[in-house]
Amino acid sequence: MFGEGKWGKSMRLKKVILIVVGCLAVGLGALGSVLPLLPTFPFLLLATICFTKSSERLHTWFMGTKLYKNNLESYVKGEGMTLKTKLRILGMSTFFMAISFFALYKVPVGQGIVAFIWVALVCYFTFGIKTMKVKGAAE
């Protein structure tokens, strides 16, 4: 039977790990929605991925939450992100990457990698993700 043996146990373990990581990501994303230094979007995206791969019931529940609808739904639907969301994510990413960059002051190769990733991130958010208008805003 599929649920028994070596492969069944490893599949169950993978599912449990994905559910635990997804739940932690939801918790961190919820904290990020109220704490300015903690990003919301990456954690909620991670939760979506984990729940999609592990539990249809959790995935359906998560997609129905206000947290998902307010922070991730438009991006997942391909509508893009608001400018405010983009700037918040880029601001936090820049802050943490700057800490990494300066912490690597004795490792120029590390600084170069951090700088390259930051430039790629800025380019992706600028050119790769559509900027959507806020609903109800004057045009």
N, C-alpha and C positions, 0 to 999 in steps of 0.2 A: 504494500500500500504506500502511497506517496507520503503520508504524514509520518511514516516510520523510517528508521534507518538514518544513515549519515546525512543524506541530502535533505530529508524532511526536517531534521533538527537544525541544520544550518539555515534553512529558509525561515523557520520559526524564529531563530535567534536574530536574523537580519530584520525581520518584521518588527520584533520587539525593540530592537535598537532604533529603527526608524521612527517608531511611535514615541519612544522616550525622547529622542532628539527633536521630533516635531513638537511635542508638548513643551519642552524647554524653550524652543524657539518661539512658540506662541507666548509663553510667559515673558521672555525677554522683549519680544515685540510689543506686548502690552505695556511693559515698563517704559519702553522707548517712546510710546505715545504720550507719556506724561513727563518723562525726564528728558530735558533738552540735550544731554550729552550722549544718550544712548540711541542709536539709529533704530528705526522701526522697520523700514522696508526690507532690508536684507534678512532679518529674522523671520518676518512673515513669509517671504519668498521661500526660505528654507523650510518652514513649516508646511507650506503648500506642496513642495516637492516630496517631503517625507511622508505626508499623509496620502498623496497620490500613489506612492509606491507601496504603502503598507496597509491602509485601511480605507475602504470606500466609505464606511460610515463616518469616520473621523473627517475625511476629506469633505463630505457633504455637509457635516456640521460646521466645519471651519469656514466653508464658503458662504454659509448663511449668517456668520457673525458680523456685527457692526465693524469690528476691527478689520476684517478682511475687506468688506465693502468700502470702507472709508480710505484705506491705505493701499490696496493692491488690485482691486477689481478692474479698474480702468487700464492698468498696465497689462494685466493678464489678457484682457479682451483686445489688446493691440491699439487702444485709444491713446496711449501715452501717459505722461505725468504732467501735473501742473508745474509751473515754473518754481513755485514755492517748495514743492516736494523735491524737485531736482536740486535746487540750491541748498536745501537742508541736508540732503544726502552728500552732495559734493563738499559742503562745508565741514561736515563731520569727518568725511574721508580725508580731506585735506589736513584737518587738525591731527588726526591719528597718524597719517603718513608723515607729516612734518616731525612728529615726535620720533618716529622710526628713523627718518632721514638724519636728524641731529644725533640720535643715539648711535648711529653707525659712522660717526665722524672719523673713526680710524679705519674704516672699511670702505674705500672709494667704490669698489665694485658693488657693494650692497647699496650704497647711496645711489648709484646709477640705476640699479634695478628698481628701487623704490621710486625714483624720479620717472623712469620709463612707465611703470605701472600707473603712476598718477596722471601722466600725460595721456595714456591710453584711456583711463577712466574719464577724464575730462572730455576727450574727443568722443567717446561713446555716449556720454550723457548729452553732449551738445549736438552731435550729428546722428546718433543711432537711435535715440528715443525721442519720439514725437512730443512736442510741448502742446498740451491741451489747455484750452481756456477754462477758467473756473465757471461752473454752472451758475447762472444768475448774474454774472458780471456784465457790465455795460460793454458794448462792442464798439 
